[in-house]
Amino acid sequence: MLSVTSSHEAGALVCHVVGELDAFTATSFRSETAWLPSRSRAVVIDLSGVGFIDSSGLGALLGLVRRCQEHTCL
């Protein structure tokens, strides 16, 4: 199970991820974070609640970083 929530903190949009980011949850992570780059110039991904990330999850995370770079969030 994966939970993705967001909040505004200190001028940045913080995305809080809780659960496991793996082959089973990577698709939902992508769909739940697709809007992030267009909503803020500063995006922080809080992975403190993630207990496991496999290669699919890492790919989804890197995809989000690339989308943020395209929107100049980083």
Buried (B, 14 or more C-beta within 10 A) or exposed (E): EBEBEBEEEEEBBBBBBBBBBBEEBBEBBBEBBEEBBEEBEBBBBBBEEBEEBBEBBEBBBEBBBEBBEEBEBE
